[in-house]
Amino acid sequence: MGAVPAAQGEAGLIYQLCRWCGTASFRRLLCPVCASSDLDSVRSDGLGVVVRTSVVHRYTEAARNESLVRLPEGFVFRRRVVGAAPHLVHVGARVRHVAEAAPEAGEIVLELCDPGAYTEWQ
């Protein structure tokens, strides 16, 4: 179990795959479908697609982006997208995992694969 956090600094993300039903999940102790605790840790390449996005102003003076991101392995999770202005993150944008700025905090952030694609919308 100690090898998983160190491996997250490398390219990709570690997620869990249920040995009983095959459901992929992220940072769970039990499978969300069958409640099995028999989970394998598997590495994802960390590429995903934004399926919902919003600009958030809570608790800070600066705006930030929070998006729901779907990974091809079959799970969706809410993450912060960096690398572009918050209003330029759009549904359908391809994103990738970036190494955590503060791994001890456990925050995982994503960045746009092509941040300059929608600069004409500014």
Number of C-alpha atoms within 10 A of each C-alpha: 6 6 7 14 14 10 13 19 16 14 15 17 23 21 19 22 21 21 14 14 13 14 17 23 23 16 9 13 13 15 22 14 13 12 12 14 14 14 20 14 17 13 17 17 15 17 20 24 21 24 16 16 23 16 16 14 11 9 7 8 7 9 14 18 19 20 23 19 27 20 19 13 18 9 14 19 13 15 17 19 26 18 14 17 15 20 15 21 26 17 15 14 21 20 24 21 23 20 16 16 12 9 13 8 8 11 12 19 18 22 19 24 16 13 17 11 11 13 10 7 7 7
